[in-house]
C-alpha cells in the first residue's frame, strides 16, 4: 500500500546559555533529517546545517526500496567526508561534529540511519517504540546493566556521546529498514526534548489523535521549555497517511534555516536545494556586490581632512573593539591539556600573533591518556564551557570516563598514613583502610609471624623480615 507523510518541524534555542541554535532539521515528502551540532570553539551550527545540506538532495529523487538503504548510507558517508573537507580548509572549524538521524521514505518502506544521541520514535497502535539506539556513555551503562532506565534519565553524564560525525572514516551510523503502516506517527528529536521531558509525557502528547503533526510538534517544544530545557530543542513529527493527504512543501528549521535566510526551496530542484544549502552551511554563499558610488567632488584639502578624520575614527573603533574583545575573551573558559593532564583554562584557545588569549587556571588529576580515544581527541582540541562552573562540570564528566588514579594509601606502624612504602619495610595489602588498621597485631601474633616468614627470602634486599618494619598498603578500587 502506497503511503505519504504529513509532517511538521519545529526548533527553539532553549533556555540555556547558548546564544545560537546548533540544531538543524529538514522535513520533506521523502526525507526527514535532524542534526544536533557540537564541538569546542568550532561552530556546531555549521556542522549540523552542512550535513543537512549534503543530504537534502535525496528528497525528490527516484529511489527503489531495494537500494534505499545503500543510497542513504552513501549520502551519510559523503556528508561526513564533507565535514572533514571543511575542517581542512577552515582551521577554526576543527573539532566540530554533529549527531544525525536521516529517514528516506520509498513507498511504505523507511530507510533509517542514525549516529549520536538524537532519537527517533514510532507510535503504532498507542505503543511508543524507540527505533534508534543512543551512541552515548549512559546508553553503554544501560547496556551493561550498571544503571536503570530511571537513573539514565537523570544521569549527570547523559550528554556525553560516544559516536558522532566528526569527519573521520570510523564515524559510521547505524542502519535499518522498516515498514510503515497507515496511522503510524514518527517523532525525531534532539536531546533538548528527550533529556528534559519524560517518556510518559511524550507518549501522551503523541497519542493525541485529534491533533495535527504541527500541533503535536508545537506542544512538544512548549513542554520542553516548561521543563526548563537548557539545550536547543528540535522535533520533527510525521504521520503516515494515504497519498494525496501528505505534505508537499519542505520545511527547514534551526541553524540550516537561519543560514539560508529567506531563500525558498519550493522553487528549486533537489540538486539546487543541495548545492544552495551546502554552500550556505560552509559559509561560502555568494552575496551580491554593492553598487559603486561616484566620488564626491571637493577641494583637495577637504578630501585630505576627511581622510584624516576617517582614519582616526577607524583607529578609535579598532582600539575599542580590541578592548571589548579582550575583555570578553577573559570571561570565557575551556578545558584542554597541559603536561599530560586535563586543565581548566581561562580565555579562548587561540593566539593573536605572539599574544596568547588564554591562561591555565587549574591542572586537574585527570590524565589525558587514560580517557577513551574520542574524548582524548576532544580534550586535545579543547572543549568550551559555560563559565568556570561549566568547566568544572566538564572535568567531572571526564573524570568519570578516565581510569582510577592508582595512588596507594600506606598505613605506617604508628597509624599515620603515607603514599609510598618506606625503604626496607615489609608491605602487605588490604582491601580497605579499616581492614588495614585492624591488622595491627602484636609482634608475637602467629599471623604476623606467618606473613614475615613468607617475606624472609634469606637473600636480597629484604634481609631479615623479622627485623623489618611492617606497613599495610591499600589500593583504590579498580587498580591492579
C-alpha positions as CSV (number, residue, x, y, z in Angstrom):
1,X,0.0,0.0,0.0
2,X,1.5,3.4,-1.0
3,X,1.8,6.0,1.7
4,X,2.7,9.6,2.1
5,X,3.9,11.7,5.0
6,X,2.2,14.6,6.7
7,X,4.9,16.4,8.7
8,X,5.9,19.4,10.8
9,X,9.3,20.5,12.0
10,X,9.9,22.9,14.9
11,X,13.0,24.3,16.7
12,X,13.8,26.6,19.6
13,X,17.1,27.8,21.1
14,X,16.1,26.7,24.6
15,X,16.6,28.4,28.0
16,X,20.3,27.7,28.4
17,X,23.3,29.9,27.8
18,X,23.6,29.1,24.0
19,X,23.2,32.3,22.0
20,X,22.6,30.4,18.7
21,X,20.7,27.3,17.6
22,X,23.1,24.5,16.8
23,X,20.3,22.1,15.8
24,X,19.2,21.8,12.1
25,X,16.3,19.9,10.7
26,X,14.7,19.3,7.2
27,X,11.3,17.7,6.5
28,X,10.2,16.8,3.0
29,X,7.9,14.4,1.3
30,X,10.5,11.6,1.1
31,X,13.2,12.8,3.5
32,X,13.4,13.6,7.2
33,X,16.7,14.8,8.7
34,X,17.6,16.1,12.2
35,X,21.2,17.1,13.3
36,X,22.4,18.4,16.7
37,X,25.7,20.2,16.2
38,X,28.5,20.4,18.8
39,X,32.3,20.9,19.1
40,X,34.7,23.1,21.0
41,X,35.2,26.6,19.7
42,X,34.1,25.4,16.3
43,X,30.5,26.2,15.2
44,X,28.1,23.3,15.9
45,X,25.5,25.2,13.8
46,X,27.8,25.0,10.8
47,X,28.3,21.2,11.3
48,X,24.6,20.5,11.6
49,X,23.5,22.7,8.7
50,X,26.3,21.4,6.5
51,X,25.2,17.7,6.9
52,X,21.6,18.6,6.3
53,X,22.7,20.4,3.1
54,X,24.6,17.4,1.9
55,X,21.5,15.1,2.4
56,X,18.7,17.2,1.2
57,X,19.2,16.2,-2.5
58,X,17.8,12.8,-1.6
59,X,14.3,14.4,-1.3
60,X,12.5,14.3,-4.6
61,X,14.9,11.8,-6.3
62,X,13.6,8.5,-7.5
63,X,14.8,5.5,-5.4
64,X,13.9,1.9,-5.3
65,X,13.0,0.2,-2.0
66,X,15.9,-2.3,-2.5
67,X,18.6,0.3,-2.8
68,X,17.2,3.0,-0.5
69,X,19.4,1.9,2.4
70,X,22.6,1.8,0.3
71,X,21.8,5.2,-1.1
72,X,21.2,6.7,2.4
73,X,24.4,5.1,3.7
74,X,26.5,6.5,0.8
75,X,25.0,10.0,1.3
76,X,25.7,9.9,5.1
77,X,29.3,8.9,4.3
78,X,29.7,11.8,1.8
79,X,28.3,14.2,4.3
80,X,30.8,13.1,6.9
81,X,33.6,13.5,4.3
82,X,32.3,17.0,3.6
83,X,32.8,17.8,7.2
84,X,36.4,16.8,7.0
85,X,36.9,18.9,3.9
86,X,35.6,22.0,5.6
87,X,37.7,21.5,8.7
88,X,40.8,21.2,6.5
89,X,40.0,24.4,4.6
90,X,38.8,26.3,7.7
91,X,41.1,25.5,10.7
92,X,38.8,27.4,13.1
93,X,36.1,24.7,12.5
94,X,38.4,21.9,13.6
95,X,36.7,19.9,16.3
96,X,33.1,20.4,15.2
97,X,30.8,17.5,14.9
98,X,27.1,16.6,14.8
99,X,24.6,13.9,15.5
100,X,22.4,12.9,12.7
101,X,19.2,10.9,12.1
102,X,18.0,10.6,8.5
103,X,14.9,8.8,7.2
104,X,14.4,8.1,3.5
105,X,10.9,7.0,2.5
106,X,10.2,4.9,-0.5
107,X,6.5,4.0,-0.8
108,X,5.8,2.2,2.5
109,X,9.5,1.5,3.3
110,X,11.6,3.7,5.6
111,X,15.4,3.5,5.4
112,X,16.8,4.8,8.7
113,X,20.4,6.0,9.5
114,X,21.4,7.2,13.0
115,X,24.6,8.4,14.7
116,X,24.8,10.2,18.1
117,X,22.2,10.6,20.8
118,X,19.3,12.3,18.9
119,X,16.4,9.9,18.9
120,X,13.6,8.6,16.6
121,X,10.4,7.1,18.0
122,X,7.5,5.2,16.3
123,X,4.0,5.4,17.8
124,X,1.9,2.5,16.5
125,X,-1.4,1.4,18.0
126,X,-0.9,3.6,21.1
127,X,2.5,2.0,21.8
128,X,5.7,4.1,21.6
129,X,8.9,2.4,20.5
130,X,12.4,4.0,20.3
131,X,13.7,2.9,16.9
132,X,17.2,4.3,17.3
133,X,19.9,3.4,19.9
134,X,21.8,6.3,21.6
135,X,25.5,6.3,21.0
136,X,26.3,7.7,24.4
137,X,28.1,6.9,27.7
138,X,24.8,6.5,29.6
139,X,23.5,4.0,27.0
140,X,26.7,2.0,27.4
141,X,26.0,1.9,31.2
142,X,22.4,0.8,30.4
143,X,23.5,-1.9,28.1
144,X,25.9,-3.3,30.7
145,X,23.2,-3.3,33.4
146,X,25.1,-0.8,35.6
147,X,22.2,1.7,35.8
148,X,18.4,1.6,35.4
149,X,16.3,3.4,32.8
150,X,15.2,5.8,35.6
151,X,18.7,6.5,36.6
152,X,19.7,7.1,33.0
153,X,17.0,9.8,32.7
154,X,18.8,12.0,35.3
155,X,22.4,10.8,35.0
156,X,24.9,13.7,35.2
157,X,26.9,12.3,32.1
158,X,23.8,11.8,29.9
159,X,25.1,14.4,27.5
160,X,28.4,12.6,26.7
161,X,28.2,11.0,23.3
162,X,30.5,8.2,22.1
163,X,29.9,8.4,18.3
164,X,29.0,11.4,16.1
165,X,30.0,12.7,12.7
166,X,33.4,14.4,13.1
167,X,34.8,13.9,9.5
168,X,36.7,10.7,10.4
169,X,36.2,7.5,8.4
170,X,35.3,5.5,11.5
171,X,32.2,7.6,12.1
172,X,29.7,5.0,10.9
173,X,25.9,5.3,11.5
174,X,23.6,2.5,12.4
175,X,21.3,1.5,9.5
176,X,17.9,-0.2,9.5
177,X,15.0,-0.7,7.1
178,X,11.4,-0.5,8.4
179,X,7.9,-0.9,7.0
180,X,5.5,2.0,7.5
181,X,1.8,1.4,8.2
182,X,-1.1,3.7,7.8
183,X,-1.7,5.7,11.0
184,X,1.9,5.4,12.2
185,X,3.3,8.6,13.9
186,X,7.1,9.3,13.8
187,X,8.9,11.5,16.2
188,X,12.6,12.6,15.6
189,X,14.0,14.8,18.4
190,X,17.3,16.3,19.7
191,X,18.2,15.7,23.3
192,X,16.8,19.0,24.3
193,X,13.5,17.2,24.3
194,X,14.4,13.6,25.4
195,X,16.7,14.8,28.3
196,X,14.0,17.1,29.9
197,X,10.6,15.6,29.1
198,X,9.7,12.1,30.4
199,X,8.8,9.3,28.1
200,X,5.2,9.1,29.5
201,X,4.6,12.8,28.7
202,X,6.0,12.2,25.2
203,X,3.6,9.3,24.7
204,X,0.7,11.3,26.0
205,X,1.4,14.2,23.5
206,X,2.0,11.9,20.5
207,X,-1.1,9.9,21.2
208,X,-3.4,12.9,20.8
209,X,-5.1,11.6,17.6
210,X,-7.2,14.8,17.2
211,X,-4.1,16.9,16.9
212,X,-2.2,17.5,13.7
213,X,1.5,16.9,13.3
214,X,2.2,20.6,13.6
215,X,0.1,20.9,16.8
216,X,1.9,18.0,18.4
217,X,5.3,19.4,17.4
218,X,4.4,22.8,19.0
219,X,3.2,21.0,22.1
220,X,6.4,19.0,22.4
221,X,8.6,22.1,22.1
222,X,6.4,24.1,24.6
223,X,6.6,21.2,27.1
224,X,10.4,21.1,26.8
225,X,10.6,24.9,27.5
226,X,8.2,24.5,30.5
227,X,10.6,21.8,31.8
228,X,13.4,24.4,31.5
229,X,15.4,22.7,28.8
230,X,18.9,24.1,28.8
231,X,19.7,22.9,25.3
232,X,18.4,23.6,21.9
233,X,15.2,21.6,21.3
234,X,14.2,20.4,17.8
235,X,11.5,18.0,16.8
236,X,10.0,16.5,13.6
237,X,6.6,14.9,13.8
238,X,5.4,12.9,10.7
239,X,2.2,10.9,10.2
240,X,1.9,8.1,7.6
241,X,-1.2,8.9,5.6
242,X,-2.8,8.0,2.3
243,X,-1.3,9.6,-0.9
244,X,-2.9,13.0,-1.5
245,X,-3.2,13.8,2.2
246,X,0.5,14.3,2.7
247,X,2.6,17.5,3.0
248,X,4.3,18.6,-0.2
249,X,6.2,21.8,0.9
250,X,9.6,21.1,2.5
251,X,10.3,22.7,6.0
252,X,13.7,23.7,7.3
253,X,14.3,24.8,10.9
254,X,17.1,25.6,13.2
255,X,20.6,26.6,12.1
256,X,20.0,25.5,8.5
257,X,17.0,27.8,8.2
258,X,18.9,30.7,9.7
259,X,21.9,30.3,7.4
260,X,19.8,30.1,4.3
261,X,18.0,33.4,5.1
262,X,14.7,33.8,3.3
263,X,15.5,31.5,0.3
264,X,12.6,29.2,-0.6
265,X,13.2,25.6,-1.5
266,X,9.9,25.1,-3.2
267,X,11.0,26.8,-6.4
268,X,14.3,24.8,-6.6
269,X,15.1,21.3,-7.9
270,X,16.6,18.7,-5.4
271,X,20.1,19.3,-6.8
272,X,19.7,23.0,-6.5
273,X,18.5,22.6,-2.9
274,X,21.5,20.6,-2.0
275,X,24.0,22.9,-3.6
276,X,22.5,26.0,-2.1
277,X,22.2,24.7,1.4
278,X,25.6,23.1,1.3
279,X,27.2,26.4,0.2
280,X,25.5,28.3,3.0
281,X,26.4,25.7,5.6
282,X,30.1,26.1,4.6
283,X,29.8,29.9,4.7
284,X,30.5,30.3,1.0
285,X,27.2,31.7,-0.1
286,X,27.7,34.2,-2.8
287,X,26.5,37.8,-1.9
288,X,25.5,40.4,-4.5
289,X,28.0,43.2,-5.0
290,X,27.1,46.6,-3.6
291,X,26.7,49.4,-6.1
292,X,29.7,51.6,-6.6
293,X,29.1,55.3,-5.8
294,X,30.9,58.1,-7.6
295,X,33.3,60.1,-5.5
296,X,32.0,63.4,-4.3
297,X,33.7,66.4,-5.9
298,X,35.5,68.6,-3.4
299,X,38.7,70.5,-2.9
300,X,42.0,68.6,-2.2
301,X,42.3,70.0,1.4
302,X,38.8,69.0,2.2
303,X,39.4,65.4,1.0
304,X,42.7,65.2,3.0
305,X,40.9,66.4,6.2
306,X,38.1,64.0,5.6
307,X,40.6,61.1,5.1
308,X,42.5,62.0,8.3
309,X,39.3,62.1,10.3
310,X,38.1,58.8,8.9
311,X,41.5,57.3,9.7
312,X,41.4,58.5,13.3
313,X,37.8,57.2,13.7
314,X,38.8,53.8,12.3
315,X,41.8,53.6,14.7
316,X,39.5,54.5,17.7
317,X,36.9,51.9,16.7
318,X,39.5,49.2,16.2
319,X,41.1,50.1,19.6
320,X,37.7,49.9,21.3
321,X,36.9,46.6,19.5
322,X,40.2,45.1,20.6
323,X,39.5,46.1,24.2
324,X,35.9,44.7,24.2
325,X,37.2,41.6,22.5
326,X,39.9,41.1,25.1
327,X,37.6,41.7,28.0
328,X,35.1,39.2,26.5
329,X,37.8,36.6,25.9
330,X,38.8,36.7,29.6
331,X,35.3,35.8,30.7
332,X,35.4,32.6,28.7
333,X,36.6,29.2,29.9
334,X,37.6,26.0,28.2
335,X,39.1,22.6,29.1
336,X,42.3,21.4,27.4
337,X,45.5,19.6,28.0
338,X,48.7,20.7,29.8
339,X,51.6,18.5,30.9
340,X,49.5,15.4,30.0
341,X,46.6,16.2,32.3
342,X,43.2,17.8,31.8
343,X,43.5,21.5,32.6
344,X,40.9,24.3,33.0
345,X,41.9,27.4,31.0
346,X,40.6,31.0,31.2
347,X,40.2,32.8,27.8
348,X,39.9,31.3,24.4
349,X,42.2,28.7,22.8
350,X,43.6,31.0,20.1
351,X,46.6,33.2,19.9
352,X,46.8,36.7,18.4
353,X,50.3,36.6,16.9
354,X,52.7,36.3,19.8
355,X,49.9,37.1,22.3
356,X,48.2,34.1,24.0
357,X,44.5,34.7,24.7
358,X,44.3,32.1,27.4
359,X,46.0,31.1,30.7
360,X,45.9,27.8,32.6
361,X,44.0,28.2,35.8
362,X,43.9,24.7,37.2
363,X,45.6,21.4,36.4
364,X,43.4,18.5,37.4
365,X,44.2,14.9,38.4
366,X,42.6,13.5,35.2
367,X,45.3,12.0,32.9
368,X,44.5,12.6,29.3
369,X,46.0,9.3,28.1
370,X,43.5,7.4,30.4
371,X,40.5,8.9,28.5
372,X,38.7,7.0,25.7
373,X,40.1,7.9,22.3
374,X,37.2,10.1,21.2
375,X,37.3,12.2,24.4
376,X,41.1,12.3,24.4
377,X,40.9,13.9,20.9
378,X,38.2,16.4,22.1
379,X,40.3,17.5,25.1
380,X,43.4,18.0,22.8
381,X,41.2,20.1,20.5
382,X,39.7,21.9,23.6
383,X,36.2,21.9,24.9
384,X,34.3,25.2,25.5
385,X,32.5,25.6,28.8
386,X,29.7,27.8,30.2
387,X,31.9,29.7,32.7
388,X,34.1,28.3,35.4
389,X,31.3,26.1,36.9
390,X,30.7,24.6,33.4
391,X,34.4,23.8,33.1
392,X,34.4,22.1,36.4
393,X,31.3,20.0,35.3
394,X,33.2,19.0,32.2
395,X,36.2,17.9,34.3
396,X,33.8,15.8,36.5
397,X,32.4,14.2,33.3
398,X,35.8,13.4,32.0
399,X,37.0,12.0,35.4
400,X,34.1,9.6,35.3
401,X,35.4,8.3,31.9
402,X,39.0,8.0,32.9
403,X,40.5,5.1,34.8
404,X,41.0,5.3,38.5
405,X,44.0,7.2,39.9
406,X,46.1,4.4,41.3
407,X,47.9,6.1,44.2
408,X,48.1,3.7,47.2
409,X,47.4,4.6,50.9
410,X,50.1,3.2,53.1
411,X,49.3,2.6,56.8
412,X,52.5,3.0,58.9
413,X,53.1,1.2,62.2
414,X,52.2,4.3,64.2
415,X,48.9,4.5,62.4
416,X,49.8,7.5,60.3
417,X,49.2,7.5,56.5
418,X,51.6,7.9,53.6
419,X,51.5,7.3,49.8
420,X,54.8,5.5,49.5
421,X,56.3,2.4,51.2
422,X,59.3,3.3,53.3
423,X,62.7,1.7,52.3
424,X,63.5,-1.6,54.0
425,X,59.8,-2.0,55.1
426,X,57.8,-5.2,54.6
427,X,54.5,-4.5,52.9
428,X,51.2,-6.4,52.8
429,X,48.0,-5.4,51.1
430,X,44.5,-4.9,52.5
431,X,41.1,-4.3,50.7
432,X,40.2,-1.3,52.8
433,X,41.5,1.2,55.3
434,X,39.5,-0.3,58.1
435,X,40.9,-3.8,57.3
436,X,44.5,-2.3,57.2
437,X,44.2,-0.8,60.6
438,X,42.7,-3.9,62.0
439,X,45.8,-5.9,61.0
440,X,47.9,-4.1,63.7
441,X,48.7,-7.1,65.8
442,X,51.4,-7.8,68.5
443,X,54.8,-8.9,67.4
444,X,54.2,-12.5,68.6
445,X,51.0,-12.8,66.7
446,X,51.1,-16.1,64.7
447,X,49.5,-14.5,61.6
448,X,52.2,-11.8,61.6
449,X,54.9,-14.4,62.1
450,X,53.5,-16.4,59.1
451,X,53.5,-13.2,56.9
452,X,57.0,-12.3,57.9
453,X,58.2,-15.8,57.3
454,X,56.8,-15.7,53.8
455,X,58.7,-12.4,53.2
456,X,62.0,-13.8,54.6
457,X,63.7,-14.9,51.4
458,X,67.1,-15.2,53.1
459,X,68.9,-13.1,50.4
460,X,68.3,-9.9,48.5
461,X,67.3,-6.5,49.8
462,X,64.6,-7.8,52.2
463,X,67.1,-9.1,54.7
464,X,65.6,-10.5,57.9
465,X,61.8,-9.9,57.7
466,X,61.6,-10.3,61.4
467,X,63.6,-7.1,62.0
468,X,61.7,-5.1,59.3
469,X,59.0,-2.5,59.9
470,X,55.6,-3.8,58.7
471,X,53.3,-1.5,56.7
472,X,49.9,-2.2,55.0
473,X,49.1,-0.9,51.5
474,X,45.5,-0.2,50.4
475,X,44.9,0.4,46.6
476,X,41.9,2.4,45.3
477,X,39.1,0.3,43.9
478,X,39.7,-0.7,40.2
479,X,43.5,-0.6,40.5
480,X,45.6,-3.7,39.8
